[in-house]
């Protein structure tokens, strides 16, 4: 199915690997010009090559950016506009805060989580919104977590700030719908990314088991019997960015293989 986004310009956050890179590759496959960014300078090498290879004839650019830095985000969007044009599709993604409980969450950790997960999304959206309004078309997709529907034990920081992103996005969706802009969230369940392995390792250490054993336990909670792949999450992001998804907005869509029990 042609998603109708060939020639659109997309900006994807935290795209040196995992969900961000898979989404950038998928959008390039759909014919988008794609800008990727990450705090890891490696984004200019292997990840950029993968995006270029995924989209024959499309343009791609990479930027090293600390998404906790307001001025750096302003410069990022200006650079994308200069090299690829105005951003039509924004995929906010920033990784996630470290695991832990309420008692282990210091003020510094709360502030870090707020800047990394919430303010990074707010700041990126703020910078791309004027051009989307002018064009009368735009797609904003926020990678969040299944915690939007069911809090996850030992992820106090993530559970809290991701709900803030969802609340902001739901309200924004109503404000910009008249301009042809949609705003949606994806709530990934366990997915085979570096972060999933990190979180499984933290749980495994508490239990005194191996990371592989803990990953097997996670897979056992999922009706499909396995973790998602980054490519499966990326396909959902690409659809929400499509012309066909133009009447879907303000939605938090779980992609978790049926793990979450909430309605």
Secondary structure as UniProt FT lines:
FT   TURN            6..7
FT   STRAND          9..12
FT   HELIX           18..29
FT   TURN            30..31
FT   STRAND          33..38
FT   HELIX           41..44
FT   HELIX           46..54
FT   TURN            56..57
FT   STRAND          60..64
FT   TURN            67..68
FT   HELIX           70..83
FT   STRAND          89..92
FT   TURN            102..104
FT   HELIX           107..113
FT   HELIX           114..119
FT   HELIX           120..135
FT   STRAND          138..143
FT   HELIX           146..148
FT   TURN            153..154
FT   HELIX           156..176
FT   HELIX           177..179
FT   STRAND          181..188
FT   HELIX           194..207
FT   HELIX           211..220
FT   TURN            223..224
FT   HELIX           230..240
FT   TURN            244..247
FT   STRAND          252..255
FT   TURN            257..258
//
